[in-house]
Amino acid sequence: MNWPDPELNAIATREDLARYLSGLAAEIRDGAVTAENSATDAFVDSAGRWTKSMDAFFENVLKEPVPDAPDWAMVAAIFRAALVYE
């Protein structure tokens, strides 16, 4: 999979994902990344809705089908999308 975000492309292991999520949290705290869904319930709901509808993202942006099994980078992409998905 070739994500449009180079940070996502660098995630191959569980440790990479953990480092990415910790860094993302720091960026949110520092104001470098805006979180439209800052409440936990809104964030989790948004992650679920983006995951359910990510077919369009894969078709239109990545130009490939959604994989049957997610990898660590896809988990990171779900977290990242949930910050802004409405």
HTML snippet that shows the backbone in 3Dmol.js (N, CA, C, O; Angstrom):
<script src="https://3Dmol.org/build/3Dmol-min.js"></script>
<div id="view" style="width:600px;height:400px;position:relative"></div>
<script>
const pdb = `
ATOM      1  N   MET A   1       0.851  -1.157   0.000  1.00  0.00           N
ATOM      2  CA  MET A   1       0.000   0.000   0.000  1.00  0.00           C
ATOM      3  C   MET A   1       0.909   1.236   0.000  1.00  0.00           C
ATOM      4  O   MET A   1       1.935   1.260   0.679  1.00  0.00           O
ATOM      5  N   ASN A   2       0.527   2.236  -0.752  1.00  0.00           N
ATOM      6  CA  ASN A   2       1.307   3.465  -0.813  1.00  0.00           C
ATOM      7  C   ASN A   2       0.456   4.619  -0.294  1.00  0.00           C
ATOM      8  O   ASN A   2      -0.336   5.204  -1.033  1.00  0.00           O
ATOM      9  N   TRP A   3       0.631   4.936   0.990  1.00  0.00           N
ATOM     10  CA  TRP A   3      -0.133   6.006   1.618  1.00  0.00           C
ATOM     11  C   TRP A   3       0.365   7.364   1.132  1.00  0.00           C
ATOM     12  O   TRP A   3       1.552   7.509   0.842  1.00  0.00           O
ATOM     13  N   PRO A   4      -0.523   8.372   1.037  1.00  0.00           N
ATOM     14  CA  PRO A   4      -0.088   9.706   0.635  1.00  0.00           C
ATOM     15  C   PRO A   4       0.748  10.402   1.711  1.00  0.00           C
ATOM     16  O   PRO A   4       1.402  11.404   1.422  1.00  0.00           O
ATOM     17  N   ASP A   5       0.740   9.901   2.923  1.00  0.00           N
ATOM     18  CA  ASP A   5       1.514  10.451   4.027  1.00  0.00           C
ATOM     19  C   ASP A   5       2.760   9.586   4.237  1.00  0.00           C
ATOM     20  O   ASP A   5       2.629   8.414   4.591  1.00  0.00           O
ATOM     21  N   PRO A   6       3.961  10.130   4.030  1.00  0.00           N
ATOM     22  CA  PRO A   6       5.185   9.334   4.180  1.00  0.00           C
ATOM     23  C   PRO A   6       5.349   8.731   5.565  1.00  0.00           C
ATOM     24  O   PRO A   6       5.961   7.673   5.710  1.00  0.00           O
ATOM     25  N   GLU A   7       4.807   9.392   6.590  1.00  0.00           N
ATOM     26  CA  GLU A   7       4.895   8.831   7.943  1.00  0.00           C
ATOM     27  C   GLU A   7       4.161   7.491   8.023  1.00  0.00           C
ATOM     28  O   GLU A   7       4.623   6.567   8.693  1.00  0.00           O
ATOM     29  N   LEU A   8       3.026   7.387   7.345  1.00  0.00           N
ATOM     30  CA  LEU A   8       2.279   6.127   7.348  1.00  0.00           C
ATOM     31  C   LEU A   8       3.046   5.044   6.594  1.00  0.00           C
ATOM     32  O   LEU A   8       3.039   3.881   6.998  1.00  0.00           O
ATOM     33  N   ASN A   9       3.697   5.419   5.515  1.00  0.00           N
ATOM     34  CA  ASN A   9       4.470   4.439   4.738  1.00  0.00           C
ATOM     35  C   ASN A   9       5.636   3.868   5.528  1.00  0.00           C
ATOM     36  O   ASN A   9       6.107   2.773   5.222  1.00  0.00           O
ATOM     37  N   ALA A  10       6.108   4.584   6.535  1.00  0.00           N
ATOM     38  CA  ALA A  10       7.240   4.120   7.337  1.00  0.00           C
ATOM     39  C   ALA A  10       6.828   3.164   8.453  1.00  0.00           C
ATOM     40  O   ALA A  10       7.688   2.627   9.151  1.00  0.00           O
ATOM     41  N   ILE A  11       5.531   2.945   8.630  1.00  0.00           N
ATOM     42  CA  ILE A  11       5.056   2.076   9.719  1.00  0.00           C
ATOM     43  C   ILE A  11       4.956   0.639   9.217  1.00  0.00           C
ATOM     44  O   ILE A  11       4.127   0.308   8.371  1.00  0.00           O
ATOM     45  N   ALA A  12       5.828  -0.199   9.768  1.00  0.00           N
ATOM     46  CA  ALA A  12       5.836  -1.605   9.371  1.00  0.00           C
ATOM     47  C   ALA A  12       5.683  -2.556  10.553  1.00  0.00           C
ATOM     48  O   ALA A  12       5.330  -3.722  10.373  1.00  0.00           O
ATOM     49  N   THR A  13       5.946  -2.063  11.753  1.00  0.00           N
ATOM     50  CA  THR A  13       5.912  -2.927  12.927  1.00  0.00           C
ATOM     51  C   THR A  13       5.013  -2.333  14.004  1.00  0.00           C
ATOM     52  O   THR A  13       4.584  -1.182  13.921  1.00  0.00           O
ATOM     53  N   ARG A  14       4.747  -3.133  14.993  1.00  0.00           N
ATOM     54  CA  ARG A  14       3.959  -2.669  16.134  1.00  0.00           C
ATOM     55  C   ARG A  14       4.685  -1.527  16.838  1.00  0.00           C
ATOM     56  O   ARG A  14       4.056  -0.566  17.281  1.00  0.00           O
ATOM     57  N   GLU A  15       6.000  -1.632  16.940  1.00  0.00           N
ATOM     58  CA  GLU A  15       6.792  -0.576  17.567  1.00  0.00           C
ATOM     59  C   GLU A  15       6.695   0.726  16.767  1.00  0.00           C
ATOM     60  O   GLU A  15       6.610   1.808  17.348  1.00  0.00           O
ATOM     61  N   ASP A  16       6.707   0.621  15.430  1.00  0.00           N
ATOM     62  CA  ASP A  16       6.538   1.803  14.585  1.00  0.00           C
ATOM     63  C   ASP A  16       5.191   2.464  14.861  1.00  0.00           C
ATOM     64  O   ASP A  16       5.101   3.688  14.961  1.00  0.00           O
ATOM     65  N   LEU A  17       4.145   1.649  14.982  1.00  0.00           N
ATOM     66  CA  LEU A  17       2.805   2.185  15.255  1.00  0.00           C
ATOM     67  C   LEU A  17       2.777   2.877  16.613  1.00  0.00           C
ATOM     68  O   LEU A  17       2.238   3.977  16.739  1.00  0.00           O
ATOM     69  N   ALA A  18       3.349   2.244  17.618  1.00  0.00           N
ATOM     70  CA  ALA A  18       3.366   2.837  18.954  1.00  0.00           C
ATOM     71  C   ALA A  18       4.087   4.180  18.935  1.00  0.00           C
ATOM     72  O   ALA A  18       3.616   5.143  19.540  1.00  0.00           O
ATOM     73  N   ARG A  19       5.206   4.251  18.258  1.00  0.00           N
ATOM     74  CA  ARG A  19       5.975   5.499  18.155  1.00  0.00           C
ATOM     75  C   ARG A  19       5.166   6.564  17.408  1.00  0.00           C
ATOM     76  O   ARG A  19       5.144   7.728  17.809  1.00  0.00           O
ATOM     77  N   TYR A  20       4.500   6.159  16.317  1.00  0.00           N
ATOM     78  CA  TYR A  20       3.683   7.089  15.542  1.00  0.00           C
ATOM     79  C   TYR A  20       2.542   7.654  16.395  1.00  0.00           C
ATOM     80  O   TYR A  20       2.312   8.864  16.400  1.00  0.00           O
ATOM     81  N   LEU A  21       1.831   6.786  17.113  1.00  0.00           N
ATOM     82  CA  LEU A  21       0.698   7.239  17.920  1.00  0.00           C
ATOM     83  C   LEU A  21       1.149   8.164  19.049  1.00  0.00           C
ATOM     84  O   LEU A  21       0.482   9.157  19.340  1.00  0.00           O
ATOM     85  N   SER A  22       2.263   7.848  19.680  1.00  0.00           N
ATOM     86  CA  SER A  22       2.784   8.725  20.728  1.00  0.00           C
ATOM     87  C   SER A  22       3.171  10.080  20.148  1.00  0.00           C
ATOM     88  O   SER A  22       2.910  11.116  20.760  1.00  0.00           O
ATOM     89  N   GLY A  23       3.785  10.076  18.983  1.00  0.00           N
ATOM     90  CA  GLY A  23       4.150  11.325  18.319  1.00  0.00           C
ATOM     91  C   GLY A  23       2.928  12.122  17.899  1.00  0.00           C
ATOM     92  O   GLY A  23       2.907  13.348  18.017  1.00  0.00           O
ATOM     93  N   LEU A  24       1.908  11.424  17.408  1.00  0.00           N
ATOM     94  CA  LEU A  24       0.674  12.087  17.008  1.00  0.00           C
ATOM     95  C   LEU A  24       0.010  12.752  18.205  1.00  0.00           C
ATOM     96  O   LEU A  24      -0.475  13.879  18.104  1.00  0.00           O
ATOM     97  N   ALA A  25      -0.013  12.062  19.330  1.00  0.00           N
ATOM     98  CA  ALA A  25      -0.589  12.639  20.553  1.00  0.00           C
ATOM     99  C   ALA A  25       0.179  13.899  20.954  1.00  0.00           C
ATOM    100  O   ALA A  25      -0.428  14.895  21.348  1.00  0.00           O
ATOM    101  N   ALA A  26       1.488  13.859  20.857  1.00  0.00           N
ATOM    102  CA  ALA A  26       2.302  15.034  21.203  1.00  0.00           C
ATOM    103  C   ALA A  26       2.003  16.192  20.258  1.00  0.00           C
ATOM    104  O   ALA A  26       1.913  17.340  20.691  1.00  0.00           O
ATOM    105  N   GLU A  27       1.851  15.895  18.970  1.00  0.00           N
ATOM    106  CA  GLU A  27       1.537  16.947  18.002  1.00  0.00           C
ATOM    107  C   GLU A  27       0.163  17.580  18.282  1.00  0.00           C
ATOM    108  O   GLU A  27      -0.020  18.782  18.086  1.00  0.00           O
ATOM    109  N   ILE A  28      -0.781  16.779  18.732  1.00  0.00           N
ATOM    110  CA  ILE A  28      -2.108  17.301  19.083  1.00  0.00           C
ATOM    111  C   ILE A  28      -1.980  18.214  20.302  1.00  0.00           C
ATOM    112  O   ILE A  28      -2.521  19.320  20.316  1.00  0.00           O
ATOM    113  N   ARG A  29      -1.267  17.750  21.316  1.00  0.00           N
ATOM    114  CA  ARG A  29      -1.073  18.562  22.531  1.00  0.00           C
ATOM    115  C   ARG A  29      -0.377  19.886  22.216  1.00  0.00           C
ATOM    116  O   ARG A  29      -0.717  20.925  22.782  1.00  0.00           O
ATOM    117  N   ASP A  30       0.603  19.837  21.305  1.00  0.00           N
ATOM    118  CA  ASP A  30       1.376  21.038  20.956  1.00  0.00           C
ATOM    119  C   ASP A  30       0.653  21.954  19.975  1.00  0.00           C
ATOM    120  O   ASP A  30       1.110  23.065  19.707  1.00  0.00           O
ATOM    121  N   GLY A  31      -0.476  21.490  19.440  1.00  0.00           N
ATOM    122  CA  GLY A  31      -1.231  22.295  18.484  1.00  0.00           C
ATOM    123  C   GLY A  31      -0.738  22.185  17.054  1.00  0.00           C
ATOM    124  O   GLY A  31      -1.228  22.903  16.182  1.00  0.00           O
ATOM    125  N   ALA A  32       0.226  21.298  16.787  1.00  0.00           N
ATOM    126  CA  ALA A  32       0.740  21.115  15.428  1.00  0.00           C
ATOM    127  C   ALA A  32      -0.257  20.365  14.545  1.00  0.00           C
ATOM    128  O   ALA A  32      -0.257  20.523  13.324  1.00  0.00           O
ATOM    129  N   VAL A  33      -1.105  19.548  15.172  1.00  0.00           N
ATOM    130  CA  VAL A  33      -2.155  18.809  14.468  1.00  0.00           C
ATOM    131  C   VAL A  33      -3.472  19.162  15.123  1.00  0.00           C
ATOM    132  O   VAL A  33      -3.602  19.116  16.346  1.00  0.00           O
ATOM    133  N   THR A  34      -4.447  19.514  14.307  1.00  0.00           N
ATOM    134  CA  THR A  34      -5.770  19.861  14.810  1.00  0.00           C
ATOM    135  C   THR A  34      -6.617  18.605  14.950  1.00  0.00           C
ATOM    136  O   THR A  34      -6.664  17.771  14.045  1.00  0.00           O
ATOM    137  N   ALA A  35      -7.277  18.478  16.080  1.00  0.00           N
ATOM    138  CA  ALA A  35      -8.168  17.352  16.319  1.00  0.00           C
ATOM    139  C   ALA A  35      -9.599  17.874  16.354  1.00  0.00           C
ATOM    140  O   ALA A  35     -10.032  18.464  17.344  1.00  0.00           O
ATOM    141  N   GLU A  36     -10.328  17.652  15.267  1.00  0.00           N
ATOM    142  CA  GLU A  36     -11.737  18.049  15.215  1.00  0.00           C
ATOM    143  C   GLU A  36     -12.559  17.218  16.192  1.00  0.00           C
ATOM    144  O   GLU A  36     -13.560  17.687  16.734  1.00  0.00           O
ATOM    145  N   ASN A  37     -12.129  15.988  16.410  1.00  0.00           N
ATOM    146  CA  ASN A  37     -12.840  15.065  17.297  1.00  0.00           C
ATOM    147  C   ASN A  37     -12.001  14.851  18.549  1.00  0.00           C
ATOM    148  O   ASN A  37     -11.353  13.814  18.697  1.00  0.00           O
ATOM    149  N   SER A  38     -12.012  15.824  19.445  1.00  0.00           N
ATOM    150  CA  SER A  38     -11.142  15.761  20.613  1.00  0.00           C
ATOM    151  C   SER A  38     -11.733  14.970  21.776  1.00  0.00           C
ATOM    152  O   SER A  38     -10.986  14.530  22.651  1.00  0.00           O
ATOM    153  N   ALA A  39     -13.042  14.779  21.812  1.00  0.00           N
ATOM    154  CA  ALA A  39     -13.651  13.958  22.858  1.00  0.00           C
ATOM    155  C   ALA A  39     -13.502  12.489  22.485  1.00  0.00           C
ATOM    156  O   ALA A  39     -13.605  12.125  21.313  1.00  0.00           O
ATOM    157  N   THR A  40     -13.262  11.659  23.471  1.00  0.00           N
ATOM    158  CA  THR A  40     -13.008  10.244  23.217  1.00  0.00           C
ATOM    159  C   THR A  40     -14.131   9.583  22.437  1.00  0.00           C
ATOM    160  O   THR A  40     -13.874   8.857  21.477  1.00  0.00           O
ATOM    161  N   ASP A  41     -15.375   9.824  22.838  1.00  0.00           N
ATOM    162  CA  ASP A  41     -16.485   9.163  22.149  1.00  0.00           C
ATOM    163  C   ASP A  41     -16.588   9.628  20.698  1.00  0.00           C
ATOM    164  O   ASP A  41     -16.870   8.819  19.814  1.00  0.00           O
ATOM    165  N   ALA A  42     -16.365  10.908  20.440  1.00  0.00           N
ATOM    166  CA  ALA A  42     -16.422  11.416  19.064  1.00  0.00           C
ATOM    167  C   ALA A  42     -15.290  10.833  18.233  1.00  0.00           C
ATOM    168  O   ALA A  42     -15.483  10.496  17.065  1.00  0.00           O
ATOM    169  N   PHE A  43     -14.108  10.712  18.832  1.00  0.00           N
ATOM    170  CA  PHE A  43     -12.960  10.141  18.138  1.00  0.00           C
ATOM    171  C   PHE A  43     -13.205   8.679  17.766  1.00  0.00           C
ATOM    172  O   PHE A  43     -12.976   8.273  16.626  1.00  0.00           O
ATOM    173  N   VAL A  44     -13.670   7.895  18.735  1.00  0.00           N
ATOM    174  CA  VAL A  44     -13.930   6.468  18.479  1.00  0.00           C
ATOM    175  C   VAL A  44     -15.041   6.302  17.440  1.00  0.00           C
ATOM    176  O   VAL A  44     -14.938   5.451  16.556  1.00  0.00           O
ATOM    177  N   ASP A  45     -16.092   7.102  17.539  1.00  0.00           N
ATOM    178  CA  ASP A  45     -17.174   7.051  16.559  1.00  0.00           C
ATOM    179  C   ASP A  45     -16.654   7.398  15.169  1.00  0.00           C
ATOM    180  O   ASP A  45     -16.992   6.732  14.190  1.00  0.00           O
ATOM    181  N   SER A  46     -15.839   8.432  15.086  1.00  0.00           N
ATOM    182  CA  SER A  46     -15.282   8.851  13.812  1.00  0.00           C
ATOM    183  C   SER A  46     -14.383   7.762  13.221  1.00  0.00           C
ATOM    184  O   SER A  46     -14.414   7.520  12.014  1.00  0.00           O
ATOM    185  N   ALA A  47     -13.593   7.114  14.059  1.00  0.00           N
ATOM    186  CA  ALA A  47     -12.737   6.015  13.588  1.00  0.00           C
ATOM    187  C   ALA A  47     -13.591   4.889  13.018  1.00  0.00           C
ATOM    188  O   ALA A  47     -13.258   4.317  11.980  1.00  0.00           O
ATOM    189  N   GLY A  48     -14.668   4.579  13.679  1.00  0.00           N
ATOM    190  CA  GLY A  48     -15.557   3.531  13.187  1.00  0.00           C
ATOM    191  C   GLY A  48     -16.226   3.897  11.873  1.00  0.00           C
ATOM    192  O   GLY A  48     -16.316   3.077  10.960  1.00  0.00           O
ATOM    193  N   ARG A  49     -16.695   5.143  11.787  1.00  0.00           N
ATOM    194  CA  ARG A  49     -17.351   5.571  10.548  1.00  0.00           C
ATOM    195  C   ARG A  49     -16.366   5.649   9.384  1.00  0.00           C
ATOM    196  O   ARG A  49     -16.719   5.281   8.263  1.00  0.00           O
ATOM    197  N   TRP A  50     -15.121   6.128   9.625  1.00  0.00           N
ATOM    198  CA  TRP A  50     -14.134   6.188   8.549  1.00  0.00           C
ATOM    199  C   TRP A  50     -13.765   4.777   8.101  1.00  0.00           C
ATOM    200  O   TRP A  50     -13.633   4.515   6.906  1.00  0.00           O
ATOM    201  N   THR A  51     -13.600   3.878   9.055  1.00  0.00           N
ATOM    202  CA  THR A  51     -13.260   2.491   8.717  1.00  0.00           C
ATOM    203  C   THR A  51     -14.358   1.877   7.857  1.00  0.00           C
ATOM    204  O   THR A  51     -14.071   1.183   6.882  1.00  0.00           O
ATOM    205  N   LYS A  52     -15.606   2.128   8.213  1.00  0.00           N
ATOM    206  CA  LYS A  52     -16.732   1.589   7.445  1.00  0.00           C
ATOM    207  C   LYS A  52     -16.775   2.156   6.025  1.00  0.00           C
ATOM    208  O   LYS A  52     -17.143   1.449   5.087  1.00  0.00           O
ATOM    209  N   SER A  53     -16.404   3.417   5.865  1.00  0.00           N
ATOM    210  CA  SER A  53     -16.531   4.049   4.551  1.00  0.00           C
ATOM    211  C   SER A  53     -15.195   4.260   3.833  1.00  0.00           C
ATOM    212  O   SER A  53     -15.143   5.017   2.864  1.00  0.00           O
ATOM    213  N   MET A  54     -14.122   3.617   4.279  1.00  0.00           N
ATOM    214  CA  MET A  54     -12.815   3.867   3.675  1.00  0.00           C
ATOM    215  C   MET A  54     -12.670   3.331   2.258  1.00  0.00           C
ATOM    216  O   MET A  54     -11.654   3.586   1.611  1.00  0.00           O
ATOM    217  N   ASP A  55     -13.656   2.598   1.762  1.00  0.00           N
ATOM    218  CA  ASP A  55     -13.602   2.130   0.371  1.00  0.00           C
ATOM    219  C   ASP A  55     -13.400   3.302  -0.588  1.00  0.00           C
ATOM    220  O   ASP A  55     -12.612   3.205  -1.529  1.00  0.00           O
ATOM    221  N   ALA A  56     -14.099   4.395  -0.356  1.00  0.00           N
ATOM    222  CA  ALA A  56     -13.992   5.560  -1.243  1.00  0.00           C
ATOM    223  C   ALA A  56     -12.583   6.147  -1.196  1.00  0.00           C
ATOM    224  O   ALA A  56     -12.045   6.537  -2.233  1.00  0.00           O
ATOM    225  N   PHE A  57     -11.978   6.216  -0.011  1.00  0.00           N
ATOM    226  CA  PHE A  57     -10.607   6.726   0.109  1.00  0.00           C
ATOM    227  C   PHE A  57      -9.646   5.839  -0.680  1.00  0.00           C
ATOM    228  O   PHE A  57      -8.794   6.336  -1.416  1.00  0.00           O
ATOM    229  N   PHE A  58      -9.788   4.541  -0.525  1.00  0.00           N
ATOM    230  CA  PHE A  58      -8.904   3.623  -1.243  1.00  0.00           C
ATOM    231  C   PHE A  58      -9.101   3.739  -2.751  1.00  0.00           C
ATOM    232  O   PHE A  58      -8.128   3.774  -3.505  1.00  0.00           O
ATOM    233  N   GLU A  59     -10.345   3.798  -3.189  1.00  0.00           N
ATOM    234  CA  GLU A  59     -10.621   3.890  -4.625  1.00  0.00           C
ATOM    235  C   GLU A  59     -10.159   5.214  -5.215  1.00  0.00           C
ATOM    236  O   GLU A  59      -9.538   5.232  -6.278  1.00  0.00           O
ATOM    237  N   ASN A  60     -10.453   6.326  -4.541  1.00  0.00           N
ATOM    238  CA  ASN A  60     -10.190   7.651  -5.101  1.00  0.00           C
ATOM    239  C   ASN A  60      -8.788   8.177  -4.847  1.00  0.00           C
ATOM    240  O   ASN A  60      -8.234   8.880  -5.692  1.00  0.00           O
ATOM    241  N   VAL A  61      -8.207   7.853  -3.712  1.00  0.00           N
ATOM    242  CA  VAL A  61      -6.897   8.402  -3.361  1.00  0.00           C
ATOM    243  C   VAL A  61      -5.784   7.397  -3.623  1.00  0.00           C
ATOM    244  O   VAL A  61      -4.805   7.710  -4.300  1.00  0.00           O
ATOM    245  N   LEU A  62      -5.933   6.200  -3.090  1.00  0.00           N
ATOM    246  CA  LEU A  62      -4.881   5.198  -3.242  1.00  0.00           C
ATOM    247  C   LEU A  62      -4.977   4.419  -4.549  1.00  0.00           C
ATOM    248  O   LEU A  62      -4.011   3.794  -4.987  1.00  0.00           O
ATOM    249  N   LYS A  63      -6.154   4.465  -5.164  1.00  0.00           N
ATOM    250  CA  LYS A  63      -6.384   3.769  -6.443  1.00  0.00           C
ATOM    251  C   LYS A  63      -6.152   2.263  -6.333  1.00  0.00           C
ATOM    252  O   LYS A  63      -5.583   1.641  -7.230  1.00  0.00           O
ATOM    253  N   GLU A  64      -6.597   1.697  -5.232  1.00  0.00           N
ATOM    254  CA  GLU A  64      -6.512   0.255  -5.021  1.00  0.00           C
ATOM    255  C   GLU A  64      -7.624  -0.171  -4.071  1.00  0.00           C
ATOM    256  O   GLU A  64      -8.173   0.660  -3.347  1.00  0.00           O
ATOM    257  N   PRO A  65      -7.956  -1.444  -4.067  1.00  0.00           N
ATOM    258  CA  PRO A  65      -9.028  -1.914  -3.176  1.00  0.00           C
ATOM    259  C   PRO A  65      -8.552  -1.957  -1.724  1.00  0.00           C
ATOM    260  O   PRO A  65      -7.355  -2.021  -1.444  1.00  0.00           O
ATOM    261  N   VAL A  66      -9.511  -1.920  -0.821  1.00  0.00           N
ATOM    262  CA  VAL A  66      -9.203  -2.055   0.594  1.00  0.00           C
ATOM    263  C   VAL A  66      -8.678  -3.474   0.826  1.00  0.00           C
ATOM    264  O   VAL A  66      -9.311  -4.442   0.406  1.00  0.00           O
ATOM    265  N   PRO A  67      -7.533  -3.603   1.486  1.00  0.00           N
ATOM    266  CA  PRO A  67      -7.010  -4.950   1.764  1.00  0.00           C
ATOM    267  C   PRO A  67      -7.942  -5.726   2.688  1.00  0.00           C
ATOM    268  O   PRO A  67      -8.649  -5.145   3.512  1.00  0.00           O
ATOM    269  N   ASP A  68      -7.931  -7.038   2.539  1.00  0.00           N
ATOM    270  CA  ASP A  68      -8.750  -7.884   3.413  1.00  0.00           C
ATOM    271  C   ASP A  68      -8.259  -7.838   4.856  1.00  0.00           C
ATOM    272  O   ASP A  68      -9.060  -7.885   5.790  1.00  0.00           O
ATOM    273  N   ALA A  69      -6.949  -7.747   5.038  1.00  0.00           N
ATOM    274  CA  ALA A  69      -6.368  -7.707   6.381  1.00  0.00           C
ATOM    275  C   ALA A  69      -5.573  -6.414   6.545  1.00  0.00           C
ATOM    276  O   ALA A  69      -4.735  -6.090   5.703  1.00  0.00           O
ATOM    277  N   PRO A  70      -5.828  -5.678   7.619  1.00  0.00           N
ATOM    278  CA  PRO A  70      -5.088  -4.436   7.831  1.00  0.00           C
ATOM    279  C   PRO A  70      -3.652  -4.710   8.256  1.00  0.00           C
ATOM    280  O   PRO A  70      -3.341  -5.769   8.800  1.00  0.00           O
ATOM    281  N   ASP A  71      -2.783  -3.735   7.998  1.00  0.00           N
ATOM    282  CA  ASP A  71      -1.432  -3.798   8.533  1.00  0.00           C
ATOM    283  C   ASP A  71      -1.285  -2.674   9.559  1.00  0.00           C
ATOM    284  O   ASP A  71      -2.233  -1.926   9.798  1.00  0.00           O
ATOM    285  N   TRP A  72      -0.116  -2.553  10.159  1.00  0.00           N
ATOM    286  CA  TRP A  72       0.087  -1.541  11.190  1.00  0.00           C
ATOM    287  C   TRP A  72      -0.122  -0.138  10.641  1.00  0.00           C
ATOM    288  O   TRP A  72      -0.629   0.732  11.349  1.00  0.00           O
ATOM    289  N   ALA A  73       0.260   0.093   9.398  1.00  0.00           N
ATOM    290  CA  ALA A  73       0.090   1.419   8.793  1.00  0.00           C
ATOM    291  C   ALA A  73      -1.393   1.761   8.647  1.00  0.00           C
ATOM    292  O   ALA A  73      -1.777   2.917   8.829  1.00  0.00           O
ATOM    293  N   MET A  74      -2.225   0.781   8.323  1.00  0.00           N
ATOM    294  CA  MET A  74      -3.655   1.054   8.197  1.00  0.00           C
ATOM    295  C   MET A  74      -4.253   1.415   9.555  1.00  0.00           C
ATOM    296  O   MET A  74      -5.118   2.288   9.637  1.00  0.00           O
ATOM    297  N   VAL A  75      -3.810   0.766  10.599  1.00  0.00           N
ATOM    298  CA  VAL A  75      -4.289   1.115  11.939  1.00  0.00           C
ATOM    299  C   VAL A  75      -3.936   2.570  12.232  1.00  0.00           C
ATOM    300  O   VAL A  75      -4.766   3.316  12.752  1.00  0.00           O
ATOM    301  N   ALA A  76      -2.716   2.976  11.904  1.00  0.00           N
ATOM    302  CA  ALA A  76      -2.301   4.369  12.096  1.00  0.00           C
ATOM    303  C   ALA A  76      -3.155   5.307  11.250  1.00  0.00           C
ATOM    304  O   ALA A  76      -3.541   6.380  11.714  1.00  0.00           O
ATOM    305  N   ALA A  77      -3.454   4.912  10.015  1.00  0.00           N
ATOM    306  CA  ALA A  77      -4.276   5.748   9.132  1.00  0.00           C
ATOM    307  C   ALA A  77      -5.677   5.934   9.711  1.00  0.00           C
ATOM    308  O   ALA A  77      -6.253   7.016   9.592  1.00  0.00           O
ATOM    309  N   ILE A  78      -6.225   4.910  10.327  1.00  0.00           N
ATOM    310  CA  ILE A  78      -7.549   5.017  10.945  1.00  0.00           C
ATOM    311  C   ILE A  78      -7.512   6.039  12.082  1.00  0.00           C
ATOM    312  O   ILE A  78      -8.410   6.872  12.201  1.00  0.00           O
ATOM    313  N   PHE A  79      -6.471   5.974  12.914  1.00  0.00           N
ATOM    314  CA  PHE A  79      -6.334   6.958  13.995  1.00  0.00           C
ATOM    315  C   PHE A  79      -6.210   8.364  13.421  1.00  0.00           C
ATOM    316  O   PHE A  79      -6.856   9.293  13.906  1.00  0.00           O
ATOM    317  N   ARG A  80      -5.391   8.522  12.403  1.00  0.00           N
ATOM    318  CA  ARG A  80      -5.155   9.845  11.812  1.00  0.00           C
ATOM    319  C   ARG A  80      -6.441  10.393  11.196  1.00  0.00           C
ATOM    320  O   ARG A  80      -6.771  11.564  11.383  1.00  0.00           O
ATOM    321  N   ALA A  81      -7.162   9.550  10.465  1.00  0.00           N
ATOM    322  CA  ALA A  81      -8.403   9.987   9.833  1.00  0.00           C
ATOM    323  C   ALA A  81      -9.459  10.355  10.873  1.00  0.00           C
ATOM    324  O   ALA A  81     -10.232  11.292  10.674  1.00  0.00           O
ATOM    325  N   ALA A  82      -9.491   9.623  11.972  1.00  0.00           N
ATOM    326  CA  ALA A  82     -10.505   9.870  13.001  1.00  0.00           C
ATOM    327  C   ALA A  82     -10.376  11.246  13.641  1.00  0.00           C
ATOM    328  O   ALA A  82     -11.335  11.746  14.229  1.00  0.00           O
ATOM    329  N   LEU A  83      -9.216  11.857  13.536  1.00  0.00           N
ATOM    330  CA  LEU A  83      -9.040  13.186  14.108  1.00  0.00           C
ATOM    331  C   LEU A  83      -9.878  14.230  13.388  1.00  0.00           C
ATOM    332  O   LEU A  83     -10.304  15.213  13.996  1.00  0.00           O
ATOM    333  N   VAL A  84     -10.120  14.024  12.088  1.00  0.00           N
ATOM    334  CA  VAL A  84     -10.805  15.055  11.298  1.00  0.00           C
ATOM    335  C   VAL A  84     -12.070  14.580  10.598  1.00  0.00           C
ATOM    336  O   VAL A  84     -12.829  15.401  10.083  1.00  0.00           O
ATOM    337  N   TYR A  85     -12.312  13.281  10.565  1.00  0.00           N
ATOM    338  CA  TYR A  85     -13.469  12.747   9.851  1.00  0.00           C
ATOM    339  C   TYR A  85     -14.759  13.155  10.543  1.00  0.00           C
ATOM    340  O   TYR A  85     -14.890  13.001  11.757  1.00  0.00           O
ATOM    341  N   GLU A  86     -15.701  13.669   9.788  1.00  0.00           N
ATOM    342  CA  GLU A  86     -16.980  14.076  10.372  1.00  0.00           C
ATOM    343  C   GLU A  86     -18.113  13.254   9.853  1.00  0.00           C
ATOM    344  O   GLU A  86     -19.261  13.467  10.244  1.00  0.00           O
TER     345      GLU A  86
END
`;
const viewer = $3Dmol.createViewer("view");
viewer.addModel(pdb, "pdb");
viewer.setStyle({}, {cartoon: {color: "spectrum"}});
viewer.zoomTo();
viewer.render();
</script>
